């Protein structure tokens, strides 16, 4: 049997054959690259629900089974056995690092964590209390002015140098902006601390004052970053690839990804979860909001439940749920916000309305609670997401460059506007 699919235009009876391609996991795909040239028609797939835009070896998701893996390693195994930088190395170098490789990688990131202080002047140009994503997107784009040799690179070693530069500096930019808007003195990276611990240190420290970070705080924050490191061809990753396909410089690609991630339906979702929990206010009001969520005539939607891809329990949410409770127990937090969240989760996991619709808690439901418990303000959540996701964006950008020549992304459309107006 030929690995092809026959498509027939029932209006004319004419048929065409298209190749069927198979990956190592997941659904087969029909290669319709020649569809227009053969048929004179376009395909229509709003939101790219059924369209594969690239071939990739990096991340695989099976939404029906609730599986997520990076280069063949399941996310739950990685979260249990590895650290964030292990996963970053895996994404970039296509293998898990040895102890020596990881130490060298960690040391290089530490050494690259400082930023050119002229870049801080951009913060002064922004209005007071500008959203951190505005500052981050602007600063990353501006890095192109400071690292001009990155504007046109074609060698894999240059790709990796660029990747390590961005991964190392973005936490510093986020921490510096956090302190800038509050009028706090800047705290520079401490090269004696680990990558994740150092970020929390830069947020909390003051000159000549000791900062004690509990191991569970570092562990929980590390898990948030690790679980956000890559997520296949989501909106922001597709944006990075689309901009990269134009041969724009890498800082433009990553800056565009930050812009896409900023949306409240994407990277801003965990901030929205917290705001909704604050709106509910007390556990006693949960039933009222659950009823509203079930009412098809009520525009209210329960945030943090369900996912475009997962039709099962988001595996990342499972990991964070355990860490959330451990973090709360060990640092002694017991707020109405947490009680509201637990009450919602309890109902949703046992109520047929949610279970039958496969509306399980997603990663945003618990990541926001963890960041809140760590004292990170709501408006910083999306920037933290960027810190975790940049390694994935860069690995996707590098993979696209390695698969050159790159064809520029150019979707088609179904035109429904006016016909010829001039007769």
N, C-alpha and C positions, 0 to 999 in steps of 0.2 A: 504493500500500500504506500503510495507516494505521500511524503510529508507536505501536503498542500491542502488548502481550503478552496473550494469552488464557491464563488459568489455569483448569483444570478440576478439580473435586473428583470423583475417580473413584468415590467412594462413592455419590454422588447424581447425577452427570452434570451438575451445575450449573456454569456457567462465568462468569467475570468478566473484564473487560478493564482493563488498567492502562497508563498512558502510559509510553513509553520516552523518556528524555531523553538528549541527546548533548552531550558537552563538546567542547572544542577538541582534546584528546588523551585517550587512554585508553579503557577500555571504556565502552559505553553503560550506563545504569542504568535500572532499572524503578522508577517512582515508586509505592511501596506505602503512601503516607501514608493512603489510605482503605481499606486492606486489611481492618482489623478492622471498620470500620463496614459494609463491604459483605458480608464473609464470616462475621463472628462469630468469626474465628480470629486468632491471632498468627502471625508468622513466628518461626523459631528459628534463630539464627546465633551460636553460642557464640564469643566472641572477636571478633565483628563481622568475620569473615573475608571476607564477601561484601556487607557493608553500607556504603554511603556515608552518612555522618552529616551532611554539609553540602556546600554549594557553595563553592569557593574558587578564587581567582586567584593564590595565592601560590606553592605548590610542587607540582611534578608528579614522580612516580616511575613508571618502567616497570621493574618488577623483572625481567621476562623478558629485557629488553635490557640491563639494568644502567645505566639512565639516571636522572639526577636533575637537575632544573633549577629555578631560582628565577625566577619571572616571565619565563620564556622563555629564560633564559641557562643553558647547561649548566654543571654544577658544575666540570668539569675546566677549562673556559675561564675561569671566574671565579677558580679557584685559581691559574691560570697568569698571569692578567692583572690581577687586582684584589686589594685588601687587605680585611681583615675589615670595616673601617668602610664600605667601598664596598658590601659585601653587606648590612650592617645598614641602610644608607640605602636600598638597593634594596627590602628587605623592608618597611620602614616607609613610604617615599614613592612606591613603585611605579615607580621609575626609578633608573638609575645617576646619581650626582651629577656635576656639573661640578667642575672643580678648585676653583672659588670656593665652591661649595656644600659640598664635602667639607671644606674648610678651616674654614668656619663651623661645620659639624657637629662636627668634631673639637674646636674651641675650646670650644663649649658643653658637650661631654661633660667636658672637662678642668675647666671651672669648676664642674661639678656633682659632681665626684668626691669631694669631702669629705663626711663624714657628721657628724650631730649626735653629739657625743661622749658624751652621756648614754646613747646606745644601746649603748655599750661595756660598760655595767654589766651587761647581760644575760650577757656572757661570764663575768663573775664569779659569776653565779648558777648557771652550768652546772657539772656535775661535771668534775673534771680529765680531760683527754683525751676529752671528749665528741666524737662524730663531727662533722666539719665541716658535714655536711648538717643535723644537728640545730641547730647554731648559725645556719646560713644560713636555714633554713626559719623559725626563730623570729624572726630579725632582720627578715626581709622582712615577715612578718606584723605585727611591731611597728611597721614604718614607717607603718602606718595611723594610729598615734597621733600621729605627728609631721607628717604631711601630710594633715590632715583635709579639706582642700578637694578631695582626690582621691576622696573617698568616694562622690560622686554627680556624675559629670561626663558631659556629653552632647555636648560640642563637640570637633571634630577637633583644634583647636589645643591643647585641654586633654589629649587623648589623647597627642599627641606630646610634650608637656611631661612627662607621667607616664612615657612610654617612655624618654625621654632621662635622666630622673632615675634610673630603675632600672638602665638599662644602665651608667650612669656610676658608680653607688655599689656595685653588687654586687662588682666586682673589689676595691674598697677593703675591703669587709666581709670577703671571703675572705682577703685578705692580712693584715688586722689580726688575724683569728682565728688564722691560721697562726702569727703572731708571739706572740700572747697565750699560747697553750698551751705555747710554748717559753720563755716568760719573756724574750723579746727586746724591746728598746725599739721602739716603733712608728715606722714610717717613713711619712711623709705623701706623698701624690701629688706628683710632680715635674711641674709644668706645662710644663716645657721638653721633656719626653719624649713620644713617641707613645703611643697608647692601649695597645697590646700590650706595648711595651718597658717602660712604666711599671709594669705589673703585676709583671713579672719583677724590676724594680728594687725594688719594695716588699717582695718576698719576700727578696731577697738582701742589701740594703744595711744598713749600720750607720752611726751618726753619725760624721762626719768621716772616712769611709772611701770610697775611690773604687770604683765598681762598673763593671767592663768586661763588657759583654754582646756576645758575638760576633754578627755579623749573621745567621749561620745559626741561632742559637738563637732569635732574634726571628722569623725567617722560619718556622721549624718550628712554633713555638708559635702564630703567627698562622694557619698552615694548619689546625692542630687546631681553633681557634675557628671559622674560616670554614667548615670542613666539617661542623661541628655546628650551624650557625646555625638551620636549620629542616629538618624531615624529614616534612612532610605530617602526616597525622592519626595519629601514633604515640600510645602510651599517655599520656605526659605532656601532649602538646598537646591530646589529647581531654579530658584532665582539666581543663586550663585552660579549654577551651571549655565543658565541662559545668558547672563552678563558675560561670563567667561567665554562663551561661544563667539562673542563679537571681537575677541582678542583685546578687550579692555584690560587695564592693568589689574593685578590681583586685589589691590586695596579697594578699587571700585567694586569688584565682585563681592568682597566680604562686606563692604559698607551697604551694598544693595541687599545682601542677605539680612543684615541687621534691620534694615527698613521693613523687609517682609516679616521678620520675626516679631516686630513691634506690634503687629495687629492683635486685637483682643481675641480673635478667633484662633490665634497661633501662640506665640510666645507670651502674650499678655494674658493668657487664660488663667494662670495661677493667681495673678493679681486680681482678676475678676472673681475667682473663687472666694478669696479672702473678703473682698468687698461684699459679696453676697452673704457670707457667714456673718459679717458685721451687721448687715441689714436685718437678718433673721434675729440676731441678738441673744436670744435665750432658748434653751432646749424646749421650753413649753410652747414656743411658736413654730416648731419644726413641722408639726402635723398640718398646720395651716398652709405652709409653703409647699409641702408635699402634695396636698390637695390641689393647690394651684398648678403645680407641675403636671398633674394628671388631667387637668381641665383643658380640653383642646381649644376652648374659646378664650382662654387666658394666655396672653403673650409671654407670661413668665416661663423661663426655662431654668432648670436646675443645672448650675454650672459644675464642671468637674466630673460629670457622668457621661458615659458613652464616648466613642471615638470614631472618627471617619474611617480608620483602618481596622481597629480591633472590634470583633464581634464576640469577644470573650473577655475575660479579666485581663487588663493590661498588665503584662508581667512586671513592668517597672513599678506599677502601683502596689503590687504585692510586696516587693522589696521595701518600698518606702513606708508602707503601712506598719511593718514591724519596727523599722527604725524610728518612725514617728512616736510610737508608744514607748520605746526604750528611751528616747531622748527626753520625752515628757516626764517619765518616771525618775530619771537620773538627775535632771536639773530642777525638778520640783515645780513644774508649771501645771496649773490647773485652772484654766480660764473658761469663761462661758463659750468662747470661740471654739475651744477643743471639745467641750461638751456638746455643742451644737453639731460639730462635724461628726462626732462619734454617733450621735443619735440619727443623723441623716444616713450615715453609712450602714448602720444597723437595719434601718427600715428598707433601704434600697436593695440590700443583699438578700432580703427575705420577702419582699413584696412582689407579687406576681406581675404587677404592672411593669416594674423595672427589669425583673429577671426575664420575662417573656420577650422583652424588647432588647435584651442584652445590654442594658444600660448600667454597666459596672463602673465603679470608681476608676478614673483614669489617673495618669501620673500627676496632672495638675492639682488634683484634689489634695494629695498629700504633700507635694513639694512646697506648696504655698504655706501649709501649716508648719513644716519643718523650718523654712526660712523665717517665718514669723517667730517661732520659738527661739531661733538664734538671734533675734533682735534686729533683723534686717527689715527695713521699711518696705511697704507694698510697692512703691514706685521703683524700687531697685530690682524687683523680681525678674523682669525681662532682661535686664543687663546681666544678671547672674546666669540666666539661660544662655545668653551669648557666650559667656565665659566657658560654659560646658560644651556648647555646640560648635565653636570655632574649629576644633580638631576635625570634626566630621566634615564641615564645609571645605576645609583645606584638603582633606584626603579626597573628597569628591572632585575638587578643582584640579588637583594633581592627576587623578585618574583620567580626567577629561583631556588634560594636556598630553599625557602619555599615549592616549589613543588618537593622536593627530593623524591625518588632518581632521580638524573639528568643523562640522557643518553648522553654520549659524542657525540658532533657534528661530523659526519663523512660522508660527501657527497660522492656519487659515481661518476663515470666518464664513458664517451664513449671513449674507447681506439681506436685511429686511427693511431698508430705507426706501426713499422715493426712487421711482424709475426715472427715465429720461424726462426732464422738465422742459427741455427746448425741443420743439417740434419743427 
